[in-house]
Amino acid sequence: MAEAEAKVHETTEVTGKLVRYRTQDGIAVLTLNDPPANTYSYEMMQELDRAILAARMEEGVQVIVITGQGEKFFCAGANIQMLSSVTPEYKYYFCLHANETLSRLEQTPKLVIAALNGHTVGGGLEVAMAADIRIARSKAGKMGLPEVSLGVLPGTGGTQRLVRIVGKSRAIELMATGELFDFEKGLELGLLNHIYEAGTGAAFMEQVLAYAQKFTLPNKAARAVGRIKRSVQTGAEIPFESALALERELQQQLFQSEDAREGLNAYAEKRKPQFKGK
């Protein structure tokens, strides 16, 4: 118990005031913390990067939940005031680092859930699209990629992730118009997995964490969930035959795990498996 507490303390120290990091019951909760709009700067992205790595490396974490501080915004994207005051070269490297950070989130072999507690626009939606599952609070805000109104494009993976979620023609239309739409339309488009009815942000997070708990030990074989994610996220971007080879290699890793033996034995013995993440 003392060792587990020490791990939590150690990972908490690597984050700062712009991204809060806490763990509970196998879940790491990353909170973008610059209200009211939780816009991100280079400093916030650095803290988010460190928090992602902390959650990746902490063995006791099986699911990552990312959300925003407050009731109004998940994230309104990059800090426009900051972008308007820096050089084009700075902007380029800022976008490069943000892309690398979100790719690290996307490629971490642990399930990532974006809990959209409020408006999720611009770079905020780009952050959410790097998650595996997106859940929104009903009637809590709008979503969309309005960068065209600033004379730029969604430059933190937005053009590429949106097309993979909603298709080419619809993605171009949404970005070219810069339309903002409610979460219900986001659900119709396939941008959201679920919408939860919740009167407050606190109640919403309780529901999200209860959902996330389904994917933690001993309820679910977290290693299998992580490798399903890796197979899909990487396999979707490479030739089909190569993707099948990747799937076989990940399956072989799982065949060698204690959890796979437990799952097969539990099925044969007609009992509920108790997974250990080994």
C-alpha positions in Angstrom: 0.0 0.0 0.0 2.8 2.4 0.9 4.5 1.6 -2.4 1.3 2.4 -4.4 1.0 5.7 -2.6 4.6 6.5 -3.3 4.0 5.9 -7.0 1.0 8.3 -7.1 3.1 11.0 -5.3 6.0 10.6 -7.7 3.8 11.0 -10.8 1.9 13.9 -9.3 5.2 15.8 -9.0 5.9 15.8 -12.8 2.8 17.9 -13.6 2.2 21.6 -13.0 -0.6 24.0 -12.4 -1.9 23.9 -16.0 -2.6 20.2 -16.0 -3.8 18.5 -12.9 -2.9 14.8 -12.5 -4.5 12.4 -10.1 -5.1 8.6 -10.0 -7.9 6.6 -8.5 -8.8 2.9 -8.8 -6.7 2.3 -11.9 -7.7 5.5 -13.6 -5.5 8.5 -14.3 -7.5 11.8 -14.6 -5.8 14.6 -16.5 -7.5 17.9 -16.1 -6.7 20.9 -18.4 -6.6 23.7 -15.8 -6.6 27.2 -17.2 -10.2 28.4 -16.8 -12.5 29.7 -18.0 -11.7 28.4 -21.5 -8.7 26.0 -20.7 -6.9 27.2 -23.8 -3.5 25.6 -24.2 -0.1 27.2 -24.5 3.3 25.6 -25.0 3.6 25.5 -21.2 0.3 23.6 -20.9 1.3 21.2 -23.7 4.5 20.5 -21.9 2.6 19.6 -18.8 0.1 17.5 -20.7 3.0 15.7 -22.4 4.5 14.9 -19.0 1.2 13.8 -17.6 0.6 11.4 -20.5 4.0 9.9 -20.0 3.4 9.6 -16.2 0.1 7.7 -16.9 1.8 5.5 -19.5 4.6 4.5 -17.1 2.5 4.0 -14.0 1.8 0.3 -13.8 -1.3 0.8 -11.7 -3.0 3.0 -14.3 -5.1 1.1 -16.9 -7.3 3.9 -18.2 -6.7 7.6 -18.9 -9.4 10.2 -18.7 -8.8 13.7 -19.9 -11.2 16.6 -19.1 -11.4 20.3 -18.5 -11.6 22.4 -15.4 -14.9 24.0 -14.6 -18.4 23.8 -16.1 -18.1 25.8 -19.3 -15.2 24.5 -21.4 -13.4 21.2 -22.1 -10.9 23.3 -24.1 -11.2 26.2 -26.5 -8.0 25.3 -28.3 -4.7 27.1 -28.5 -4.3 30.5 -26.7 -4.9 32.9 -29.6 -3.4 35.9 -27.7 -0.2 33.9 -27.4 -0.2 32.9 -31.0 -0.7 36.5 -32.2 2.4 37.6 -30.3 5.0 35.0 -31.4 7.0 34.5 -34.6 5.9 32.1 -37.4 8.8 29.8 -36.5 7.6 29.6 -32.8 4.1 28.8 -34.0 5.5 26.0 -36.2 7.4 24.4 -33.4 4.5 24.9 -31.0 2.2 23.0 -33.4 4.9 20.3 -33.9 5.2 19.7 -30.2 1.4 19.7 -29.8 1.1 17.1 -32.6 3.8 14.9 -30.9 2.0 15.2 -27.6 -1.4 14.1 -29.0 0.2 11.3 -31.0 1.8 10.1 -27.7 -1.7 10.1 -26.2 -3.1 8.2 -29.2 -0.4 5.6 -29.2 -0.2 4.9 -25.5 -1.5 1.3 -25.1 -4.0 2.2 -22.5 -7.6 3.2 -23.1 -8.1 7.0 -23.3 -11.5 8.6 -22.7 -12.1 12.3 -23.3 -14.8 13.7 -20.9 -16.2 16.7 -22.7 -17.6 18.8 -19.8 -18.2 21.9 -21.9 -17.4 23.7 -25.2 -14.9 21.6 -27.2 -13.8 23.8 -30.1 -10.7 24.2 -32.3 -7.7 22.6 -30.7 -9.9 21.4 -27.9 -11.7 19.1 -30.4 -8.3 18.1 -31.8 -7.3 17.0 -28.3 -10.5 15.1 -27.9 -10.1 13.3 -31.2 -6.8 11.9 -30.1 -8.7 9.9 -27.4 -10.2 6.5 -28.1 -13.7 7.2 -26.7 -15.4 10.6 -26.4 -18.2 11.2 -23.9 -20.0 14.6 -23.6 -22.3 16.2 -21.0 -25.7 16.8 -22.5 -26.4 20.4 -23.5 -23.1 21.6 -22.0 -21.7 23.2 -25.1 -20.7 23.3 -28.7 -18.0 21.5 -30.7 -16.3 22.1 -34.1 -13.2 23.3 -35.9 -13.6 27.0 -36.7 -10.0 27.8 -37.5 -10.9 28.9 -41.1 -12.4 32.1 -39.5 -8.8 32.9 -38.4 -7.4 32.3 -41.8 -5.7 29.0 -40.8 -6.5 25.3 -40.7 -6.8 22.9 -37.8 -3.1 22.3 -37.3 -2.9 19.8 -34.3 -4.1 16.8 -36.2 -7.6 18.1 -36.9 -7.6 17.7 -40.7 -6.3 14.1 -40.4 -8.3 12.8 -37.5 -11.6 14.3 -38.5 -11.5 12.8 -41.9 -10.8 9.4 -40.4 -13.8 9.7 -38.1 -16.5 11.3 -40.3 -15.2 10.8 -43.9 -13.6 13.0 -46.5 -16.5 15.1 -47.9 -18.1 15.7 -44.5 -14.8 16.6 -42.9 -14.0 19.2 -45.6 -17.4 20.7 -45.3 -17.2 21.0 -41.4 -13.8 22.6 -41.6 -14.4 24.8 -44.6 -17.6 26.3 -43.0 -16.1 26.4 -39.5 -19.5 25.3 -38.2 -20.0 24.9 -34.5 -22.7 22.4 -33.5 -24.2 20.8 -30.4 -23.2 17.5 -28.9 -26.2 15.8 -30.3 -25.1 16.4 -33.8 -21.6 15.3 -32.8 -23.1 12.0 -31.7 -24.9 11.7 -35.1 -21.6 12.4 -36.9 -19.8 9.7 -35.0 -17.5 12.2 -33.2 -19.0 11.2 -29.8 -19.6 7.7 -28.4 -22.0 8.8 -25.7 -23.9 11.7 -24.2 -24.6 11.6 -20.5 -27.5 13.5 -18.9 -25.9 15.3 -15.9 -26.9 18.5 -14.2 -23.4 19.4 -13.0 -19.9 18.7 -14.0 -19.3 16.8 -10.8 -22.2 14.4 -11.6 -20.9 14.1 -15.1 -17.5 13.1 -14.0 -18.9 10.5 -11.6 -20.7 8.9 -14.6 -17.6 9.0 -16.7 -15.4 7.4 -14.0 -18.0 4.7 -13.5 -17.9 4.0 -17.2 -14.0 4.0 -17.2 -14.1 1.6 -14.2 -15.5 -1.1 -16.5 -12.1 -1.3 -18.3 -9.9 -1.6 -15.2 -8.8 -4.6 -13.2 -10.2 -7.0 -12.2 -13.3 -6.3 -14.3 -11.5 -6.3 -17.7 -8.2 -7.6 -19.0 -6.5 -4.2 -19.3 -3.6 -5.5 -21.3 -6.0 -6.9 -23.9 -7.8 -3.6 -24.1 -4.5 -1.8 -24.6 -3.4 -4.1 -27.3 -6.8 -3.9 -29.1 -6.3 -0.1 -29.1 -2.7 -0.5 -30.5 -3.9 -2.9 -33.2 -6.6 -0.5 -34.3 -4.7 2.8 -34.0 -1.6 1.5 -35.8 -3.2 -1.0 -38.1 -5.6 1.5 -39.6 -2.6 3.5 -40.9 -0.6 0.7 -42.6 -1.3 -1.8 -45.4 -3.8 -4.5 -44.6 -1.4 -7.4 -44.7 1.0 -5.5 -42.4 -1.9 -4.8 -40.1 -2.8 -8.5 -39.9 0.8 -9.2 -39.0 0.7 -6.6 -36.2 -2.5 -8.2 -34.9 -0.9 -11.6 -34.8 2.1 -10.3 -32.9 -0.1 -8.5 -30.3 -2.2 -11.6 -30.0 0.9 -13.7 -29.3 1.9 -11.3 -26.5 -1.5 -11.8 -25.0 -1.4 -15.6 -25.4 1.7 -15.5 -23.1 0.0 -13.5 -20.4 -1.5 -14.8 -17.1 -4.7 -13.0 -17.9 -5.2 -15.0 -21.1 -4.8 -18.2 -19.1 -7.2 -16.9 -16.5 -9.8 -15.9 -19.1 -9.7 -19.2 -20.9 -9.8 -21.2 -17.6 -12.7 -19.1 -16.2 -14.7 -19.7 -19.4 -14.1 -23.5 -19.2 -15.0 -23.4 -15.5 -18.1 -21.2 -16.1 -17.0 -18.5 -13.6 -16.2 -14.8 -13.8 -12.5 -14.2 -14.6 -10.4 -12.2 -12.1 -7.8 -10.4 -14.2 -4.5 -9.1 -12.7 -2.9 -7.2 -15.6 -0.1 -9.8 -15.9 
